[in-house]
Amino acid sequence: MAVEERDPVTGRETTGHEWNGIKELDTPVPRGVLIFLVVTHIWAVAWWFFAPTWPLGSTYTKGLLGIDQRTTVEENLVRAQQARSVWTTRLETEPYETILADQQLMGIVRSTGHQLFGDNCAACHGVDGSGRAGYPDLTDDDWIWGGEPEAIEQTMRVGINTRHPDSRIGQMPAFGRDGILEREHVSNVASYVYSLSNPEYSTPENRERIEAGRTVFADNCAACHGDDATGNREVGAPNLADNRWVYGGDLQTIINSVHGGREGHMPTWDERLSNLDIRTLSLYVYDLGIVGR
């Protein structure tokens, strides 16, 4: 029969295990821990009956409480949609001038529109809407197709040079590449256009070239860009006299544009975004232009 050994300090029995002269005490689990373990096990078993628990082929045990996380999420979404409908209905139905006059509603437009713009437009126009080479700056008051919310909405819906039946169509001919103008005429008209926004270029040594370019412009370009070169939003012809450029306004880039032509492209968002999203973005972009002025 084994002889019980007790620790002389604590008075507790030992287990008989010893490591490097250290003997293990046969210390019982604290009562508090035992109570906690018992309670948690009872709670776990009870919860099997109260909440959805066991899979049963194509379904599962529903539980006595009828708790369903999917239903809870759906209910939360319905409540969120009801809360949003207060302002989403206004954005979809009210005239733009009414929305623009409501600063609280415009605060929602700026917050929601910023996210929509970042997800759909920033890749081309930049996060701040200031554009880059080949993509227009949306923060100024220089618009190719019109800068009112209605015009912005229309541009977004149908796109530019897309397959949409109502797409905006805008194309600048390749005057040099297609042999419409001789090389000298291309250079002259580019010099004239450059001088419109860079008056310091109109020096005596350049005057003859500029005047020759004025004639070329009147014969070939004024029909779209206007006699004063300030553009025509009806046909998407940009203003050439304000030193704001889509592709660049240095003389060589202008020569390249006249020689090779330009044909911008913007996708149609009519089937990609909801009516609410398009109207929100139209207001957001319009507001960017106001802030940038």
N, C-alpha and C positions, 0 to 999 in steps of 0.2 A: 504494500500500500504506500503510495507516494506521500511524502511528508510535506505539508503545506509550509511554504516559506513566506514570511511577511517582511516587508520593508521596515527597517527599524525607525525610519524618519516619519513616514506617513502612516504606517500601520496597515497598509493595504497588502493583499496577497500579490505575489508575482506570478507571471505566466509560465515561468521556467525558461524563458528565452533570455539569452545573454549575448551581448555584442561588446567585445573589447572591455569586459568588466562592467558594462552597464546592463542592469537587469530591467526587464520590461514589467511595468506594473499592470495588474489586471484591473484597469480603471473602467468603470461602467460608463455608458453613454449618458450624458446629462439628461435629466428628466425633461427639461425644456425642449431639447432637440427631439426627443422621442415624441413628445406631444405634437410638435410641429410636423414631424413626418407622418404621424397618424392622421392629423387633420388634413394635410395636403392630399393624402391618398383617398380619404373619404370624399374630399371635394372633387378630386379627379373622377372618381367613380360616379358621383352624383351628376357631374357636368356632362357625362356621356348621355344621360337621360334628358338633360335640360336643353342642350345645344346640338346643332347638326354635328354628327360624329362619324358614324360608320358608313363606308361605301357599300351599296347594295346593287352591284351591277351597273345599271344605267341611272340609278338614283342614289339616295343616301338617307340615313335616318334624320328626320327633320328636327327632332328635339321638342320637348314639351313647351318651351318658350317661343318657338316659331322664329328664332333668330336666323336671318339670312343676310350675309354680308353683301351679296349681289343686290338684293332688294334694298338694303340700306344705302348702297352707293347710288342706285337708280333714284331713290327718293331724294338724296342729297343733290343729284344733278337736276332733278325737277325743280327743287326749291331754288337752286342757283339760277336756272333758266327763268324762273318766275321773277326773281330779283333783277336779272339782267333785262328782262322784257320791258321794264319801265323806261330804259333809255335806248335799247336796241330798236324798239318800235319807232321811237322818235327819229333815230338816225336813218331808218329805212323809208320813212314816209314824209317827214316834214321837209319843207323847202330849205335849200342850203342857207339862204340868208337868215332864216329863223334859227337854225342851228348855230351859225356863226355868231349870232347876237347873244347866245346863251353861254356864258363863260364856264359854268359848271359842266355843261354838256361838252364843251370844247376841251375841258380838262380830261374827260374820258376819252375823247378822240385822240388827244396827244399821247395818252398812256397806251391805249389799245393800238393806235396807228403806228406807234414806234415799234411795237413788237411785230406787227404785220409787215411793216416796211423792212425791218431787219430780216425777216424770213423770206420775203419775196422780191424785194427791189434793191437791197443794199449791194448785192453781188455786182450789179452794173453801175448803179448811181452812187455807191458809197454809203457808209453807215449814216453819215450826216446829210446825204442827199446832194452833196456838192459836185458830184459827177467826176468824170475823168475823160481822157482822150477817147472820143467816139461815143460818149454817153453824156447827155446834157446835164448841166447844173440845174437842180430843181429848187435852189434856194434864192434865186434872183428873180427879177421880173421880166426876163427875156424868154419868151415861149415860142416854140415853133408852130404848134397847133392851137395855141390858146391856153391861157392860164386860169380861167375861171373854173370853179369846181365842176360845172356841167361839162366843160370841154375836156378837163382832165379825166372825168369819169368816162366819157366817150372814147378817149384815146386808150384808156385801160381796157375797156370792154372789147374793142375791135382790133387793137394793136396797130402796128405800122408795118406795111408790106408783109402781111400775113395771108393765110388762106381764108380768113374770115370774109364772108360775102360783103360786109360793110367796112372792111379794113381801110384805114387811111393809107393812101398811096403817095409816096414821095420819093423821087429819084432825080439826081442831078446827072445829066449826060456826061460821058467821057469825051469832052470836046477835043482833046489832043489825041488820045488813043484811037478814037474812031474817025479821025481825020476831018472833024467838023471845022476845026480851026488849025491854022498853021502854028508852028512852034512860037514864032515871034508874036503872034496874036495872043497866044496863051500867056506868054510872059508879060505882055502889055496889059491885058485885062487884070492879071493878078496884081500888077503894080498899082493899077487904079484902085482896085478893091483894098489893097493894103494901105493906100494913102488915105482912105476914108476914115480909118480909125487911128492912123499914125500921121498926123498933119506935118510933122517934122520931116517926113520922107519927101514932101513936095518941094524939093530943091530945084534950082535952075537946071542942073544936069539931068534930073529925072522928069522934068515937066513935059518934055515932048513924049516920052514913053507913057506917062500918065494920061495925057490927052488922047493919045492913040488908043489907049485902053478904055477910055471913056466911050469912044465910038463903038468899040467892040462890045462893050457892056450893053450899050443901048440897043444894039442889033441882036444880041444873043441871050442876054441875061435879064434884062429889065422886064420881060414878060412875066417872069416868076418873082423876081426879087424887087420889082418896082423901079420906077425911074430914079428914085433917090436911094435905092438899095436898102431900104428899111424893111424889106421882107413882105411876105403875104401869108398869113396864117391859114387862109382858105386852102392853099395848096402845099402847106408845109415848107415854104421857102423862108429860111432864116434871115434875120436882120444882119446885113454885112457892114453896117456903119457904126456899130456900138462897141466894138472891140471885145465882144463876147463870142467865143468860138466853141464849137463841138469838137472839131478835129485839130484845132490849132490855128493861131492867127499870124504866125511868122510868114514871111514872104515865100519861102520854099514850100511850106505846107499848103499855102493857098495855090501855088503853081501845081502842086501834086493833085489838089482837089479838082482844079479846072481840067488838068490833063486826064486824070483817071476817073473822074466822077465820084459821086458818093451815093450810097443807098443804105440808109439806116434801117434798123429792124427793132421792133419791140413786140414781144409775144402778146397774144390776146389772152386776157384773164377772165373772159366771160364765163368759161366753163371750169376754170380752175379755182376761182374764189366765189364766195356767196355774194349776193347783192349787198348785204350788210358790210362785208369786208371791203368791197369795191368802193362803196360810198364813204366808208370810214377812211380809206386810203386817199380818196380824192380830197377830202377835207384836210387830212393830215399833210398831204403834199402842198395844197393851197396855202395852208398855214405856214409851212416851211418857207414859201416865197414871201409871205408877209413879214416873218421874222428876219429874213435875209435882206430886206430892203432897207 
